[in-house]
Amino acid sequence: MLSTNPFSILAETVSPIFMQLFVIVMAILVVVGTLLDIIHKKNVKYFFENAKKAKLSAIKTLSTGEKISVISKTIVSDIATTSELGAGKRRMAHLLGMYGTILFWIGSVIMIFCYSTPSSDTPNVWPIIWHVGAIMTVLGGSWFWFFLRVDVYSEAQPWYRIIQADLFVLALLASALFGLIWSFLQSLNLNNRWDDKLFLILFIISNIVLFGGVYWSKFAHMLYKPGAAIQKNLAEADGSRDNLPPPADAPKQYGLGIDREKAKHY
């Protein structure tokens, strides 16, 4: 199963053109949903206005080399390794889900656009990347959903409580899980049984919800967060600090109760 391209098997009944068109439509939905989100929430407008205000209160003018250094460190640390989450379970779950999703999506695009005909000789590396990425996404997403969500872990909410903000993680989890099950069932060669067809339909629906629900979910946050992290670190470097006061030069006093129980907030 891990070395089998599920899309080349699917091409025996579904034209590769339809698969490729589906991916293109999903990409268009992401662009449209993100633009609608930008227009409605005015995130980008606020971002640029805040950057302009911060520039006026900067106490140091950064050279091009200094800016490149700050941006590079931000990409390597804050974005690529999510260092702002610390070294705990939340960071590990996030990294599993993030890199799993990247591998899952890259594998999907490569196999659909390059190796989606029945006669295609798909290099083993791409199906392995696709399956491993899906497994990582399911593990990371499940770890987050069942054990690390703030409202569940810190506020004693039931694990099945679902709000609009959960649309992204649930649709992503469903997409990876249904994709894995569909690929497994398809590899069994069930001779036109309904099993693999059912999970193919669920796989398609979950992707439509994931990419078509950008406006209502936190999908667009993946695009905003890198820019916000870069702006924050540039503001730290030039002294503007996003118009916030500097840290107080005084010892932190939390009282004796701080050591009684490990903090559970994020």
C-alpha positions as CSV (number, residue, x, y, z in Angstrom):
1,M,0.0,0.0,0.0
2,L,2.7,2.5,1.0
3,S,4.4,2.2,-2.4
4,T,1.1,2.3,-4.5
5,N,-0.1,5.4,-6.2
6,P,-3.9,5.4,-5.4
7,F,-4.5,8.1,-8.1
8,S,-3.1,5.9,-11.0
9,I,-5.4,3.1,-9.9
10,L,-8.3,5.6,-9.8
11,A,-7.4,6.7,-13.3
12,E,-8.7,3.4,-14.6
13,T,-12.3,4.7,-13.9
14,V,-11.8,8.5,-13.6
15,S,-10.0,10.6,-16.1
16,P,-6.8,12.3,-14.9
17,I,-8.2,15.5,-16.3
18,F,-11.0,15.5,-13.7
19,M,-8.5,14.9,-10.9
20,Q,-6.3,17.8,-12.1
21,L,-9.3,20.1,-12.5
22,F,-10.4,19.2,-8.9
23,V,-7.0,20.2,-7.5
24,I,-7.1,23.5,-9.5
25,V,-10.7,24.3,-8.3
26,M,-9.5,23.6,-4.7
27,A,-6.6,26.0,-5.2
28,I,-9.0,28.7,-6.5
29,L,-11.3,28.2,-3.5
30,V,-8.3,28.8,-1.2
31,V,-7.5,32.1,-3.0
32,V,-11.1,33.3,-3.1
33,G,-11.7,32.3,0.5
34,T,-8.5,34.1,1.7
35,L,-9.4,37.2,-0.3
36,L,-12.9,37.3,1.2
37,D,-11.4,36.8,4.7
38,I,-9.0,39.7,4.1
39,I,-11.8,42.0,2.9
40,H,-14.1,41.0,5.8
41,K,-11.7,41.0,8.7
42,K,-9.3,43.7,7.3
43,N,-6.3,41.7,8.6
44,V,-3.9,42.9,5.9
45,K,-5.0,46.5,6.3
46,Y,-4.4,46.3,10.1
47,F,-1.0,44.6,9.5
48,F,0.3,47.4,7.2
49,E,-1.1,50.2,9.4
50,N,0.4,48.7,12.5
51,A,3.8,48.3,10.7
52,K,3.6,52.0,9.6
53,K,3.0,53.1,13.2
54,A,5.7,50.9,14.5
55,K,8.2,52.4,12.0
56,L,7.6,55.9,13.4
57,S,8.5,54.8,16.9
58,A,11.6,52.8,15.9
59,I,14.7,53.8,17.7
60,K,17.0,52.1,15.2
61,T,17.1,51.9,11.4
62,L,17.8,48.3,10.3
63,S,20.1,47.8,7.4
64,T,19.2,45.4,4.6
65,G,21.6,42.8,6.0
66,E,20.0,43.1,9.4
67,K,16.5,42.7,8.0
68,I,17.5,39.6,6.0
69,S,19.1,38.2,9.2
70,V,15.9,38.7,11.2
71,I,13.7,37.3,8.5
72,S,15.9,34.3,8.0
73,K,16.0,33.5,11.8
74,T,12.2,34.0,11.9
75,I,11.7,31.5,9.1
76,V,14.1,28.9,10.6
77,S,12.9,29.3,14.2
78,D,9.4,30.7,14.5
79,I,7.9,29.3,11.2
80,A,9.8,26.1,10.4
81,T,10.2,24.8,14.0
82,T,7.4,26.8,15.7
83,S,9.7,27.7,18.5
84,E,7.2,30.1,20.1
85,L,5.3,27.0,21.4
86,G,8.2,25.9,23.5
87,A,9.6,22.4,23.8
88,G,6.4,20.6,24.9
89,K,3.7,18.3,23.6
90,R,1.9,21.1,21.8
91,R,4.9,21.9,19.6
92,M,5.4,18.3,18.8
93,A,1.8,17.8,17.8
94,H,1.9,21.0,15.7
95,L,5.1,19.9,13.9
96,L,3.7,16.5,13.1
97,G,0.5,17.9,11.7
98,M,2.2,20.8,9.8
99,Y,4.9,18.7,8.1
100,G,2.6,15.8,7.6
101,T,0.1,18.1,5.8
102,I,2.9,19.6,3.6
103,L,4.1,16.1,2.5
104,F,0.5,15.0,2.0
105,W,-0.4,17.9,-0.3
106,I,2.9,17.9,-2.2
107,G,2.6,14.1,-2.8
108,S,-1.0,14.6,-4.0
109,V,-0.1,17.3,-6.5
110,I,2.9,15.5,-7.9
111,M,1.1,12.2,-8.3
112,I,-2.1,13.7,-9.8
113,F,-0.3,16.0,-12.3
114,C,2.6,13.7,-13.2
115,Y,1.7,10.1,-12.5
116,S,-2.1,9.8,-12.7
117,T,-2.6,7.6,-15.8
118,P,-3.0,3.8,-15.5
119,S,0.2,3.3,-17.4
120,S,2.2,5.7,-15.2
121,D,5.4,4.3,-13.6
122,T,5.3,6.2,-10.3
123,P,8.6,6.4,-8.4
124,N,8.1,4.7,-5.0
125,V,9.1,7.9,-3.2
126,W,5.9,9.8,-4.0
127,P,3.4,7.3,-2.7
128,I,5.5,6.9,0.4
129,I,5.6,10.6,0.9
130,W,1.8,10.8,0.4
131,H,1.0,8.0,2.9
132,V,3.6,9.0,5.5
133,G,2.4,12.6,5.3
134,A,-1.2,11.5,5.8
135,I,-0.2,9.3,8.8
136,M,1.7,12.2,10.4
137,T,-1.3,14.5,9.8
138,V,-3.7,12.1,11.5
139,L,-1.3,11.5,14.4
140,G,-0.5,15.2,15.0
141,G,-4.1,16.3,14.5
142,S,-5.6,13.6,16.7
143,W,-3.0,14.4,19.5
144,F,-4.0,18.0,19.3
145,W,-7.8,17.3,19.1
146,F,-8.1,14.8,21.9
147,F,-5.4,15.9,24.3
148,L,-4.2,19.4,23.8
149,R,-7.0,21.8,22.8
150,V,-7.1,24.7,25.2
151,D,-10.9,24.6,25.9
152,V,-10.8,20.9,26.6
153,Y,-7.5,20.7,28.6
154,S,-7.9,24.0,30.6
155,E,-11.6,24.7,30.7
156,A,-12.9,21.1,31.2
157,Q,-15.0,21.2,28.0
158,P,-16.0,17.8,26.4
159,W,-13.7,16.6,23.6
160,Y,-16.7,16.4,21.2
161,R,-17.6,20.1,21.6
162,I,-17.2,21.6,18.1
163,I,-17.3,25.3,17.2
164,Q,-16.7,27.1,13.9
165,A,-13.0,27.5,14.6
166,D,-12.6,23.7,14.6
167,L,-13.6,23.4,11.0
168,F,-10.0,23.5,9.7
169,V,-8.5,20.9,11.9
170,L,-11.4,18.5,11.6
171,A,-11.6,18.8,7.8
172,L,-7.9,18.3,7.6
173,L,-8.0,15.2,9.8
174,A,-10.9,13.8,7.9
175,S,-9.1,14.4,4.5
176,A,-6.0,12.6,5.7
177,L,-7.8,9.7,7.4
178,F,-10.3,9.1,4.6
179,G,-7.5,9.3,2.1
180,L,-5.5,6.6,4.0
181,I,-8.6,4.3,4.3
182,W,-9.5,4.8,0.6
183,S,-5.9,4.0,-0.5
184,F,-5.8,0.8,1.7
185,L,-9.2,-0.5,0.5
186,Q,-8.3,0.3,-3.1
187,S,-5.0,-1.7,-2.7
188,L,-7.0,-4.8,-1.6
189,N,-8.5,-5.0,-5.1
190,L,-12.1,-5.7,-3.9
191,N,-13.5,-6.2,-7.4
192,N,-16.1,-3.4,-7.6
193,R,-17.2,-3.6,-3.9
194,W,-18.6,-0.4,-2.4
195,D,-16.0,0.0,0.3
196,D,-13.3,2.0,-1.5
197,K,-15.9,4.0,-3.4
198,L,-17.5,5.2,-0.2
199,F,-14.2,6.4,1.3
200,L,-13.3,8.0,-2.0
201,I,-16.5,10.0,-1.8
202,L,-15.8,10.9,1.9
203,F,-12.2,11.9,0.9
204,I,-13.6,14.2,-1.8
205,I,-16.2,15.8,0.5
206,S,-13.7,16.4,3.2
207,N,-11.4,18.2,0.8
208,I,-14.2,20.3,-0.5
209,V,-15.0,21.3,3.1
210,L,-11.4,21.9,3.9
211,F,-10.5,24.1,0.9
212,G,-14.0,25.5,0.3
213,G,-14.4,26.5,4.0
214,V,-11.4,28.8,4.1
215,Y,-13.6,31.9,4.8
216,W,-15.2,30.2,7.8
217,S,-12.2,28.4,9.2
218,K,-8.7,29.1,10.4
219,F,-7.1,28.0,7.1
220,A,-6.1,31.6,6.2
221,H,-4.3,31.9,9.5
222,M,-1.5,29.7,8.0
223,L,-0.9,32.5,5.5
224,Y,-1.1,35.4,8.0
225,K,1.1,33.9,10.7
226,P,4.4,33.9,8.9
227,G,4.0,37.6,8.0
228,A,2.9,38.5,11.6
229,A,6.0,36.6,13.0
230,I,8.4,38.4,10.7
231,Q,6.8,41.8,11.6
232,K,7.0,41.1,15.3
233,N,10.7,40.2,15.2
234,L,11.6,43.2,13.0
235,A,9.8,45.4,15.5
236,E,11.8,43.8,18.3
237,A,15.0,44.4,16.4
238,D,14.4,48.1,15.6
239,G,13.1,48.9,19.1
240,S,9.5,49.8,18.1
241,R,8.2,46.7,19.8
242,D,4.8,47.1,18.0
243,N,4.1,50.2,20.1
244,L,4.2,48.1,23.3
245,P,6.2,49.1,26.4
246,P,9.5,47.4,27.2
247,P,9.6,44.6,29.7
248,A,9.6,45.7,33.3
249,D,13.0,45.5,34.9
250,A,11.8,43.8,38.1
251,P,11.6,40.3,39.5
252,K,8.5,38.3,38.8
253,Q,6.3,37.8,41.8
254,Y,3.8,35.0,41.5
255,G,3.3,34.0,45.1
256,L,3.8,30.6,46.7
257,G,0.8,29.0,44.9
258,I,2.6,29.1,41.5
259,D,4.5,25.8,42.2
260,R,1.5,23.8,43.5
261,E,0.1,22.9,40.1
262,K,1.6,22.9,36.6
263,A,0.1,25.7,34.5
264,K,-2.4,24.4,31.9
265,H,-3.0,27.6,29.9
266,Y,-1.4,28.6,26.6
